[in-house]
Amino acid sequence: MADSSTKDLIVREARICFANQGFDGTSLNDIAAGVGIRRPSLLHYFPSKDAIYQHILELALEEWGRQIDERPTSGDGDCWAQVDSILEVSFEFFRTNPEIVRIVRREALTEKGHLDFDLGTALRPYFLRAVRFFEREMEAGRFRRHDAENLVLTGYGALLTYFSDHRMLTGLLDEDPFSSRALEARFAHVRDFVRSALEPLVTE
């Protein structure tokens, strides 16, 4: 087995373990057993559980950030198209990375993070960029006036909590909340809700 594929397997198994059992509930032995290797072999790739955990979070943020950066966020383009594009890429990222969603939610609920790595600090540049974008578009009259910081926080919550609350939603709904139909309906609702909130009021 090639070194790169073994490392990838460790990362994938660790994502599952951390998502299901939390950081404190996961051991290096758990991860090694899931991969089918011994603990000393795992330590050849990562010096500690902390190192694996940080690597997973950094990879996820790097990938999400890369996808966000590839989408238009400024210029003379349609401002709603820019918002819609970010909603779409974020929804798809959360949909395809359920373990990351659960890890992030666990980390957010922990009073003191497990690492010096701070999710809020890592996400802050994207948060501030989004706030500045909305403030600029509101000032220009292209979006309805709102508190931009709270608007971004509301959008974050609307997307992330749906994917982190799978068990509760399963009890509330008459179908699997992660079915193709349910996900399509959820995204359509979020998109329509955000658009209706942003559309300028029509005055006579």
C-alpha positions, 0 to 999 in steps of 0.5 A, spaced: 500 500 500 502 506 497 504 511 503 499 516 500 493 512 500 495 509 507 495 517 509 488 518 506 485 512 509 487 514 516 484 521 514 478 518 512 477 513 518 479 519 523 473 523 520 468 518 521 471 516 528 471 524 530 464 525 528 461 519 531 465 519 538 468 526 538 475 528 540 475 525 547 472 519 545 477 517 539 483 513 540 489 512 536 488 505 536 480 506 534 483 509 528 489 504 526 484 498 527 479 502 522 484 502 517 487 495 518 494 497 521 497 497 527 498 504 532 506 504 530 504 504 523 499 510 524 504 514 528 509 514 522 504 518 518 502 523 524 505 524 531 499 524 535 491 524 535 492 532 535 496 532 529 490 528 525 485 532 528 488 539 526 490 536 519 482 534 518 480 541 520 485 544 516 484 540 510 476 541 510 477 549 511 482 549 505 477 545 500 471 549 502 475 556 502 478 554 495 471 552 492 468 559 495 474 563 492 473 560 485 466 563 485 465 570 484 464 575 490 465 582 487 465 586 480 460 588 476 456 581 476 449 580 478 449 581 486 444 575 487 447 571 482 453 571 487 449 570 493 446 564 490 453 561 487 455 561 495 449 558 497 450 553 492 457 551 493 456 551 501 450 547 501 453 542 496 460 542 501 456 540 507 452 535 503 458 531 501 462 532 508 457 530 513 463 528 518 466 535 517 459 538 519 458 533 525 466 535 527 465 542 527 458 542 531 462 538 536 468 543 536 463 549 536 459 546 542 466 545 546 467 551 551 475 550 550 477 547 543 481 541 543 487 545 539 490 552 538 486 551 532 480 556 532 475 555 527 472 562 528 479 565 527 480 561 521 473 563 518 473 570 520 476 572 513 470 569 509 465 572 514 468 579 514 468 579 506 461 576 506 459 582 511 463 587 507 459 585 500 452 585 503 454 592 506 456 594 499 450 592 496 445 594 501 448 601 500 447 601 493 440 599 494 441 592 490 439 589 497 434 590 502 437 593 508 439 588 514 444 588 519 449 585 515 453 581 520 447 577 523 444 576 516 451 572 515 450 568 521 443 567 519 445 564 513 450 560 516 445 557 521 440 555 516 445 551 512 449 548 517 444 546 522 440 542 517 446 537 516 448 537 523 441 535 526 439 529 522 437 525 527 432 530 530 429 531 523 428 524 522 423 524 527 420 531 525 419 529 518 415 523 514 422 522 510 429 521 510 431 529 511 438 527 506 434 524 501 435 527 494 428 530 494 428 532 501 435 536 500 432 539 493 426 542 497 431 544 502 435 548 498 430 551 494 427 553 500 433 556 503 434 560 496 427 563 496 427 565 503 434 568 502 432 572 496 425 574 499 429 577 505 434 581 500 430 583 495 429 591 495 422 593 498 418 596 492 415 603 494 410 607 490 
